[in-house]
């Protein structure tokens, strides 16, 4: 539900043949539900579903997912069907159904010609995409029925895949010569990815092409990272361990037809602070824009954390208090065996996140995301510093609640 600038909302539904490990909005991991900076793990080859045989015949079916969402009061309907054709191929069919009349256009004060143009633009559409992922190569082929748009994307990941330790093992087993010097450490260690896309519209008889390059630092394998359902850098920060190198991502995209060049640099400089900078430039018009952003995680204080942490019955502490960043407390049994003491869950100490963005076009945006009882909410504001008469351009409030059964 969105309360600002206008009251609207949506209701969604998801059904899948796989195990849907989605908790309710009151207990879901907060970091998994928001857009944030993170460095993903190394790409890996997709694993197929285990075959089920009965009476000499294969009886298992393909995995699939169904998704639907309706918006109120516009009555727009979104639908998605996705299935896995093979271990490396996935098919997705998405549809958008928009009613011919838009009640919101009447309330916005648009003229009759503007309402007619907006109704013609908001047409229903069906999109089909076929994805092929081998870990090292990723490709996608798409088609849109609205404008007859055909598109193809491809990306190549350089370096070793996750789980491929053959090359690493051969290097570690190599015997070092007597006169061989140790390699000097320095710089960021990571992997490169390069991609491109081509698209063509049969209705408008036009097309385009774009290319991209990305560098991402290698995540640190923090034990027990294989037990944490998040990426390795997040696991390291959750356990209070400083990674050997700052998680960093550099990207560059270029569209030769439009002449648009965009570069971005993002890094997590501390446990709770991430910074990003983006520069957009057009080689034809010489127009440019520089945008800077930051996100800061708010956590509960250690004093409050210690007060809420309770000692299990039957155990008496004889050491220092256990917290998310201090490990080493020991306990003495004075009663029958009881479960080992557990500290607060890693995500319990997170109170919320504050995001800020400022650009050279005098636009400033701030957003706060947090959890309120059993719901997730976001509050944001966008301002224009060049307009003194109306510095606040827009405000928004979003509240999300969901559950699984």
C-alpha positions in Angstrom: 0.0 0.0 0.0 1.3 3.5 -0.9 -0.1 6.3 1.1 1.7 9.2 -0.5 1.4 11.1 -2.9 -1.8 9.2 -3.6 -3.5 6.3 -1.8 -3.2 3.1 -3.8 -2.2 -0.5 -3.2 -1.9 -4.0 -4.7 -2.5 -7.6 -3.7 -0.3 -10.4 -5.0 -0.1 -14.2 -5.0 2.8 -16.6 -5.7 2.6 -20.4 -6.1 5.4 -22.7 -7.1 6.2 -26.4 -7.2 9.5 -25.8 -5.4 9.9 -25.3 -1.7 9.0 -21.7 -1.1 11.1 -20.7 1.9 9.4 -17.3 2.3 8.6 -16.2 5.8 6.1 -13.5 6.9 6.9 -9.9 6.9 7.2 -10.0 10.6 10.1 -12.6 10.6 11.7 -12.4 7.2 15.3 -11.3 7.0 15.2 -7.6 6.5 18.2 -7.4 4.3 16.7 -9.9 1.8 13.6 -7.6 1.2 15.2 -4.4 0.2 17.4 -3.1 -2.6 20.9 -2.6 -1.2 24.5 -2.8 -2.2 25.9 -6.3 -2.2 28.6 -8.4 -3.9 27.2 -11.6 -5.3 29.1 -14.9 -5.1 31.0 -16.2 -8.0 28.8 -17.6 -10.8 28.2 -21.3 -10.8 26.7 -23.9 -13.1 23.0 -24.5 -12.5 22.1 -27.7 -10.8 19.3 -29.8 -12.2 16.4 -31.3 -10.2 16.9 -34.8 -8.9 15.2 -37.4 -11.2 12.4 -39.5 -9.7 11.8 -42.9 -11.3 8.9 -45.2 -10.6 8.4 -48.5 -12.4 11.1 -47.8 -14.9 9.5 -44.5 -15.9 10.4 -41.0 -14.9 7.5 -39.4 -13.0 9.0 -36.1 -11.8 7.7 -32.9 -13.5 9.3 -29.6 -14.4 9.5 -26.9 -11.8 7.2 -23.9 -12.4 6.1 -20.7 -10.7 2.9 -18.7 -11.0 2.6 -15.0 -10.0 -0.2 -12.6 -10.1 -0.8 -9.0 -8.8 -3.7 -6.6 -9.1 -3.4 -2.9 -8.4 -6.1 -0.8 -6.8 -7.8 1.4 -7.9 -6.3 1.3 -11.4 -7.3 -2.5 -11.7 -4.1 -3.2 -13.6 -3.3 -6.9 -13.6 0.2 -8.4 -13.8 0.8 -12.1 -14.4 3.9 -14.3 -14.7 4.5 -18.0 -15.6 8.0 -19.4 -15.4 9.2 -23.0 -15.9 12.5 -24.7 -16.2 12.8 -26.6 -19.4 16.1 -28.1 -18.6 19.0 -27.7 -16.2 20.2 -24.6 -18.1 17.1 -23.3 -19.9 14.2 -21.4 -18.4 11.1 -20.0 -20.1 9.1 -17.0 -18.8 5.8 -15.6 -20.0 4.6 -12.3 -18.5 1.4 -10.4 -19.2 0.1 -7.0 -18.3 -3.6 -6.1 -18.6 -4.6 -2.5 -18.3 -8.3 -1.3 -18.4 -9.1 1.1 -21.2 -10.2 3.8 -18.8 -7.9 5.2 -16.1 -9.7 6.9 -13.2 -6.5 8.4 -11.9 -6.1 10.5 -15.1 -9.3 12.4 -14.3 -8.0 13.3 -10.8 -4.7 14.5 -12.1 -6.3 17.3 -14.1 -5.3 16.1 -17.6 -7.1 17.4 -20.7 -9.1 15.1 -23.0 -6.4 14.8 -25.5 -3.8 13.9 -22.8 -6.2 11.3 -21.3 -6.7 9.8 -24.8 -2.9 9.6 -25.4 -2.3 8.0 -22.0 -5.1 5.4 -22.5 -3.6 4.5 -25.9 -0.1 4.1 -24.3 -1.4 1.9 -21.5 -2.2 -1.1 -23.6 -2.1 -4.7 -22.6 1.1 -6.6 -23.5 2.5 -10.1 -23.5 6.3 -10.7 -23.2 8.1 -14.0 -23.7 11.7 -14.6 -22.7 14.0 -17.7 -23.0 17.1 -17.8 -20.7 20.1 -20.0 -21.1 22.6 -20.1 -18.3 25.7 -22.3 -18.2 27.5 -20.4 -15.4 30.2 -19.0 -17.7 27.9 -17.9 -20.5 24.4 -16.4 -20.0 22.1 -15.5 -22.8 18.5 -14.3 -23.0 16.1 -14.0 -26.0 12.9 -11.9 -25.6 9.9 -10.9 -27.6 7.2 -8.3 -26.8 3.8 -8.4 -28.5 2.9 -4.7 -28.0 5.5 -3.2 -30.3 6.9 -6.4 -31.9 10.2 -5.9 -30.0 12.8 -8.7 -30.5 15.9 -8.7 -28.3 18.9 -10.7 -27.5 21.4 -10.4 -24.6 24.6 -12.2 -23.8 27.1 -12.1 -21.0 30.4 -13.8 -20.4 31.9 -14.3 -16.9 35.7 -14.5 -16.9 37.7 -16.6 -14.4 36.8 -19.8 -12.6 33.3 -20.7 -11.6 32.2 -21.4 -8.0 33.1 -24.9 -7.0 35.7 -25.3 -9.7 38.8 -25.8 -7.6 40.9 -27.7 -10.1 43.1 -24.8 -11.0 43.4 -23.6 -7.4 44.4 -27.1 -6.3 47.1 -27.4 -8.9 48.6 -24.1 -7.9 48.7 -25.0 -4.2 50.3 -28.4 -4.9 53.0 -26.9 -7.0 56.5 -27.1 -5.4 58.1 -23.7 -4.8 61.6 -23.2 -6.1 64.4 -22.2 -3.8 65.2 -19.0 -5.7 61.5 -18.1 -6.2 60.2 -14.9 -4.6 56.9 -14.5 -3.0 54.2 -12.6 -5.0 53.5 -9.1 -3.8 50.0 -8.5 -2.5 48.2 -5.4 -3.5 45.2 -4.1 -5.5 41.7 -5.5 -5.7 41.2 -9.2 -6.5 38.1 -9.9 -8.5 36.5 -11.1 -11.7 35.3 -9.4 -14.9 32.1 -9.8 -16.8 31.3 -8.5 -20.3 28.0 -8.3 -22.0 26.0 -6.9 -24.9 22.4 -6.6 -26.1 20.7 -6.1 -29.4 17.0 -5.2 -29.9 14.8 -4.4 -32.9 11.2 -3.1 -33.1 9.2 -4.4 -36.0 6.5 -1.8 -35.5 8.7 1.2 -35.3 11.4 -0.2 -37.7 14.1 0.8 -35.3 16.7 -0.9 -33.2 19.6 -0.5 -30.9 22.6 -2.0 -29.3 24.5 -1.5 -26.1 27.6 -3.0 -24.4 28.7 -3.3 -20.8 31.6 -4.2 -18.6 31.7 -5.1 -14.9 34.4 -5.7 -12.3 33.4 -7.3 -8.9 35.7 -8.1 -6.0 35.9 -11.7 -4.9 33.8 -12.4 -1.8 35.7 -13.7 1.3 34.8 -17.3 2.3 34.0 -16.6 5.9 33.3 -19.8 8.0 30.7 -20.9 8.2 29.7 -19.1 5.0 28.1 -22.3 3.6 25.5 -22.2 6.4 24.5 -18.6 5.9 21.8 -18.2 3.2 23.3 -14.9 2.1 26.4 -13.9 0.2 29.9 -14.2 1.8 30.5 -10.4 2.3 27.2 -10.1 4.1 28.1 -13.1 6.2 31.4 -11.5 7.1 29.7 -8.3 8.2 27.0 -10.1 10.1 29.6 -12.0 12.1 31.6 -8.8 12.7 34.6 -9.9 10.6 36.3 -7.3 8.5 36.9 -8.6 4.9 40.4 -8.6 3.6 39.4 -6.1 0.8 36.4 -3.7 0.6 33.5 -5.2 -1.4 33.6 -3.2 -4.6 31.7 -3.1 -7.9 32.7 -1.1 -11.0 30.4 -1.0 -14.1 30.5 0.8 -17.5 27.8 0.7 -20.2 27.8 2.3 -23.6 25.1 2.8 -26.2 26.9 3.7 -29.5 23.6 4.7 -31.3 22.4 7.1 -28.6 25.9 8.0 -27.6 25.2 7.4 -23.9 28.1 6.4 -21.6 27.5 5.6 -18.0 30.1 4.6 -15.4 29.5 3.7 -11.7 31.6 2.8 -8.7 30.2 1.3 -5.5 32.0 0.1 -2.4 31.3 -0.7 1.2 33.7 1.4 3.1 32.7 0.1 6.6 30.4 -2.3 8.3 27.4 0.0 8.0 28.3 2.4 5.3 28.3 2.0 1.5 29.1 4.7 -1.0 28.4 5.0 -4.7 29.2 7.4 -7.5 27.8 7.4 -11.1 28.7 9.6 -14.1 26.5 9.8 -17.2 27.8 11.5 -20.4 26.4 11.8 -23.9 29.1 12.1 -26.6 26.8 13.8 -29.1 25.2 16.5 -26.9 27.9 16.7 -24.3 25.3 16.6 -21.6 26.5 15.0 -18.3 25.3 14.2 -14.9 27.1 13.2 -11.7 25.2 11.4 -9.0 26.4 10.3 -5.6 24.7 8.0 -3.2 25.1 6.4 0.2 23.4 3.9 2.4 23.8 3.6 6.2 22.6 0.7 8.3 21.1 1.7 11.7 21.6 -0.9 14.5 20.5 -1.1 18.1 23.0 -0.1 20.7 25.1 -2.7 22.5 23.6 -1.7 25.8 20.1 -2.3 24.7 21.2 -5.5 23.0 22.7 -6.8 26.3 19.6 -6.0 28.2 17.3 -7.9 25.8 19.7 -10.9 25.6 18.5 -13.4 28.3 20.5 -16.2 29.9 18.9 -19.7 29.4 17.5 -21.3 32.5 20.0 -23.5 34.3 23.1 -21.7 33.1 25.1 -19.1 35.1 27.6 -16.8 33.3 31.0 -16.6 34.7 32.5 -14.5 31.8 31.7 -11.5 29.8 28.3 -10.9 28.2 27.9 -12.5 24.8 26.9 -10.2 21.9 26.9 -10.3 18.1 30.5 -9.1 18.1 32.0 -10.8 21.1 32.5 -14.5 21.2 34.2 -16.3 24.0 31.8 -16.4 27.0 31.6 -19.7 28.9 28.9 -21.0 31.2 28.8 -23.4 34.1 26.1 -26.0 34.4 24.1 -25.9 37.7 21.1 -27.8 36.5 20.1 -30.6 34.1 21.5 -30.2 30.6 19.8 -27.4 28.6 20.2 -26.1 25.1 23.3 -24.0 24.4 22.8 -20.3 24.9 22.0 -18.4 21.7 22.6 -14.7 21.1 20.3 -12.5 19.2 19.8 -13.4 15.5 22.2 -11.4 13.3 19.4 -9.5 11.7 17.7 -8.6 15.0 20.1 -5.8 15.7 19.3 -4.0 12.4 16.8 -1.2 13.0 16.6 0.0 9.4 18.5 1.6 6.6 18.8 5.2 5.4 19.5 5.9 1.7 20.5 9.3 0.3 21.2 10.5 -3.2 22.4 13.9 -4.6 23.2 14.8 -8.2 24.4 17.8 -10.2 20.8 18.5 -11.4 20.1 19.9 -7.9 18.0 16.9 -6.9 18.3 15.4 -3.5 16.5 12.3 -2.3 16.3 10.6 1.1 14.6 7.3 2.0 14.2 5.4 5.2 13.3 1.7 5.3 12.5 -0.2 8.4 10.2 -2.8 10.0 7.2 -1.7 12.0 5.7 -4.6 14.0 4.5 -7.1 11.4 5.0 -4.9 8.3 7.8 -3.3 6.3 7.6 0.3 5.4 9.5 2.9 3.4 9.4 6.7 3.7 11.0 8.9 1.2 11.2 12.5 0.0 12.6 14.0 -3.2 13.5 17.7 -3.3 14.7 20.2 -5.9 17.2 22.7 -4.4 16.8 25.0 -7.5 13.1 25.7 -6.9 12.8 27.9 -3.8 9.0 28.2 -4.1 8.5 24.4 -4.0 11.6 22.7 -2.7 9.7 19.4 -2.0 9.0 17.7 -5.3 7.3 14.6 -3.9 6.9 12.4 -0.9 6.1 8.7 -0.6 5.1 6.2 2.0 4.9 2.4 1.3 3.7 -0.3 3.7 4.1 -4.0 2.8 2.6 -7.0 4.6 2.8 -10.6 3.4 2.6 -14.1 4.7 3.1 -17.7 3.5 1.2 -20.8 4.0 
